[in-house]
Amino acid sequence: MAGGREGAGARTGAEPGAGAGAKRGARTGARAGVGTGARPGVKAARRPEVRLPELRGFRGGGLEPDGDYDGLEFRDADLGGQDGAGARFMDCRLAGCALDETRLRHARVLDSVLTGVRGVGTDLAEATLRDVELLDARLGGTQLHGAVLERVLVRGGKIDYLNLRRARLRDVVFESCVLVEPDFAGARLERVAFVDCAVKSADFGTAALTDVDLRGAAPLEITRGLDRLSGAVISTGQLLDLAPLLAGELGIRVED
């Protein structure tokens, strides 16, 4: 199991002498909605602003259930098939790691950056992701049902069959990425933004949306849950694209 922090200075940021107040101040700026790209009429999603301390390379043989991983860098590690259920990752970086069938159910990922991770069937069901950046990921069938995502940025990459059923998303930004058949059924989305990304065959059935900005999604394809879009904002062009589906949802016959 990974050890604890090496000292108080490692906790607060990469710059020597940076105090806890500096890190809190950085987060306050992020939570104010600065630089989110949100437009008038919808509350801005608050992006994370992760400032990692100086990290130590992970030297363990593998993940452990309920493991405590603090201030570590996992670089090009093959974590496929390993069991880290209930583990805590704090101030960590995962770069180029394989996560095929990795079990991380109930894990907590806090103040961390995941870059270039890849894998099929990663299990993060009922996990907590807070102040997390997921960059250039290539994932398929990721299980995040029942999870809690707060101040999370998903930027770049492609995620197929993302399962967010009954999850809670608050201050989440999907940016410059491709989402294929994401499942938001029964999820609660608050201050969620889609920026310059593709959303294909999304399921919003029984979801609850508040201040969800879909205007930056192109294409925006919704296969289920059009009746749940109250609380979302779409563009005029998107409305025209969705008009036939909306008419069908309302039982309207359109004939010339």
C-alpha positions in Angstrom: 0.0 0.0 0.0 1.3 3.5 -0.8 2.6 5.6 2.0 1.4 9.0 3.2 2.6 12.4 2.2 6.3 13.3 2.7 5.5 16.6 4.3 3.2 19.5 4.6 5.0 21.3 1.7 4.1 18.5 -0.7 0.4 19.1 0.0 0.0 22.6 -1.1 1.3 22.9 -4.6 4.3 22.6 -6.9 5.9 26.0 -5.9 8.1 26.0 -2.8 6.5 27.7 0.2 3.0 27.7 -1.3 0.5 27.6 1.5 -2.9 26.0 1.7 -4.5 29.4 1.3 -2.9 29.7 -2.1 -4.5 26.4 -3.3 -7.8 27.4 -1.8 -7.5 30.8 -3.6 -6.9 29.0 -6.9 -9.9 26.9 -6.5 -12.0 29.9 -5.6 -11.2 31.4 -8.9 -12.2 28.2 -10.7 -15.5 28.0 -8.8 -16.3 31.5 -9.8 -16.8 30.3 -13.3 -13.8 32.1 -14.8 -12.9 31.0 -18.3 -15.7 28.4 -18.6 -16.9 29.6 -21.9 -20.5 29.7 -20.6 -22.9 32.0 -22.4 -25.6 34.3 -21.1 -28.7 32.6 -19.9 -27.1 29.6 -18.3 -25.0 29.3 -15.1 -21.4 28.5 -15.8 -19.9 25.2 -15.0 -17.0 25.6 -12.5 -13.9 24.0 -13.8 -11.3 22.3 -11.7 -8.0 24.0 -11.3 -5.6 21.2 -10.2 -2.2 22.2 -8.9 -0.2 19.0 -8.3 2.6 19.0 -5.8 6.0 17.4 -6.6 5.1 13.8 -7.2 6.8 10.5 -6.3 6.8 7.6 -8.8 4.6 4.7 -7.9 6.7 1.8 -6.9 4.0 -0.6 -5.7 3.4 -4.0 -7.3 -0.2 -3.2 -8.0 -3.4 -1.6 -6.7 -4.9 -2.8 -3.5 -8.5 -2.6 -2.3 -9.0 0.4 0.0 -5.4 1.5 -0.9 -4.3 5.1 0.0 -2.4 6.7 -2.9 -1.1 10.2 -2.1 1.1 12.5 -4.2 2.0 9.7 -6.6 2.6 9.5 -10.4 1.5 6.4 -12.2 3.3 6.5 -15.6 2.7 4.0 -18.4 1.5 1.5 -15.8 -0.5 -1.5 -16.7 -3.3 -1.6 -14.1 -5.6 -3.8 -16.2 -7.6 -6.3 -14.2 -6.4 -5.0 -10.8 -8.6 -4.4 -7.8 -8.5 -0.9 -6.3 -12.1 -0.9 -5.0 -12.5 1.7 -2.3 -9.1 3.2 -2.9 -8.3 6.9 -2.5 -6.2 8.8 -5.0 -5.2 12.3 -3.8 -2.9 14.7 -5.7 -2.0 12.0 -8.2 -1.2 11.8 -11.9 -2.0 8.8 -14.1 -0.3 9.2 -17.4 -0.5 6.7 -20.3 -1.9 3.9 -18.0 -3.9 0.9 -19.1 -7.2 0.5 -17.2 -8.8 -2.5 -18.9 -11.2 -4.2 -16.5 -9.7 -2.3 -13.6 -11.9 -2.4 -10.6 -12.2 1.0 -8.9 -15.8 0.7 -7.5 -16.3 3.2 -4.6 -12.9 4.7 -5.3 -12.3 8.4 -4.5 -10.2 10.4 -7.0 -9.5 13.9 -5.7 -7.3 16.8 -7.0 -5.8 14.5 -9.7 -5.0 14.5 -13.4 -5.5 11.5 -15.7 -3.8 11.9 -19.0 -3.9 9.5 -22.0 -5.4 6.7 -20.0 -7.0 3.9 -22.0 -9.0 0.8 -21.4 -12.2 -1.1 -21.8 -14.6 -2.0 -19.0 -13.1 0.2 -16.3 -15.4 -0.1 -13.2 -15.8 3.2 -11.4 -19.3 2.6 -10.2 -20.4 4.7 -7.3 -16.9 6.4 -7.2 -16.3 10.0 -6.4 -14.4 12.3 -8.7 -13.8 15.8 -7.4 -11.4 18.4 -8.9 -10.3 16.0 -11.6 -9.0 16.5 -15.1 -9.4 13.6 -17.6 -7.4 14.5 -20.7 -7.1 12.7 -24.0 -8.6 9.4 -22.7 -9.5 6.5 -24.9 -12.1 4.5 -23.0 -14.9 2.1 -23.8 -17.7 0.8 -21.6 -16.6 2.8 -18.5 -18.9 2.2 -15.6 -19.7 5.3 -13.6 -23.3 4.5 -12.7 -24.2 6.0 -9.3 -21.0 8.0 -9.2 -20.5 11.6 -8.1 -18.6 13.9 -10.4 -17.9 17.5 -9.1 -15.7 20.0 -10.8 -14.5 17.5 -13.5 -13.1 18.4 -16.9 -13.1 15.8 -19.7 -11.0 17.2 -22.5 -10.0 15.5 -25.7 -10.1 11.8 -26.5 -13.0 9.5 -27.1 -15.2 7.6 -24.7 -17.6 4.9 -26.0 -20.6 3.6 -24.1 -20.0 5.8 -21.0 -22.4 4.6 -18.3 -23.5 7.5 -16.0 -26.9 6.1 -15.1 -28.2 7.6 -11.8 -24.9 9.5 -11.4 -24.7 13.0 -10.0 -22.8 15.5 -12.1 -22.2 19.0 -10.9 -19.8 21.5 -12.5 -18.7 19.1 -15.3 -17.3 20.2 -18.7 -17.0 17.9 -21.7 -14.6 19.7 -24.1 -13.2 18.8 -27.5 -14.1 15.1 -27.0 -16.2 12.5 -28.6 -18.9 10.7 -26.6 -20.5 7.7 -28.3 -23.8 6.5 -26.8 -23.3 8.1 -23.4 -26.0 6.9 -20.9 -27.3 9.7 -18.6 -30.5 7.9 -17.8 -31.7 8.8 -14.3 -28.7 11.0 -13.7 -28.8 14.5 -12.2 -26.9 17.1 -14.1 -26.3 20.6 -12.8 -24.0 23.2 -14.4 -22.8 20.8 -17.1 -21.4 22.1 -20.4 -20.6 20.5 -23.7 -17.9 22.5 -25.5 -16.8 21.8 -29.1 -17.6 18.1 -28.6 -19.6 15.4 -30.4 -22.5 13.7 -28.6 -23.7 10.7 -30.5 -26.9 8.7 -29.5 -27.2 10.0 -26.0 -29.7 8.6 -23.5 -31.2 11.2 -21.2 -34.2 9.1 -20.1 -35.6 10.1 -16.7 -32.6 12.5 -16.2 -32.9 15.8 -14.3 -31.1 18.7 -15.9 -30.3 22.2 -14.5 -28.2 24.7 -16.3 -27.0 22.2 -18.9 -25.4 23.9 -21.9 -25.6 21.7 -25.0 -25.0 24.4 -27.5 -21.4 23.4 -28.1 -22.3 19.8 -29.0 -22.0 19.1 -32.7 -23.5 16.8 -33.6 -26.0 16.5 -30.9 -27.8 13.2 -31.2 -30.4 12.2 -28.6 -32.1 8.8 -28.9 -34.1 8.9 -25.6 -35.1 11.5 -23.1 -36.1 14.4 -25.3 -38.9 15.1 -22.8 -36.2 15.5 -20.0 -34.4 18.5 -21.7 -36.2 21.0 -19.5 -33.3 22.8 -17.8 -31.0 22.5 -20.8 -30.1 25.2 -23.4 -29.7 24.3 -27.1 -29.1 26.4 -30.2 -31.6 27.3 -32.9 -29.7 25.0 -35.3 -29.9 22.1 -32.8 -33.6 22.7 -32.4 -34.1 22.4 -36.1 -32.1 19.2 -36.2 -34.1 17.7 -33.3 -37.5 19.0 -34.6 -38.6 15.7 -36.2 -37.8 13.8 -33.0 -39.5 16.4 -30.9 -42.6 16.2 -33.1 -42.6 12.4 -32.8 -42.2 12.7 -29.0 -45.3 15.0 -28.9 -47.3 12.9 -31.3 -47.4 15.6 -34.0 -47.7 14.5 -37.6 -45.8 16.7 -40.0 -47.1 16.5 -43.6 -46.7 18.7 -46.6 
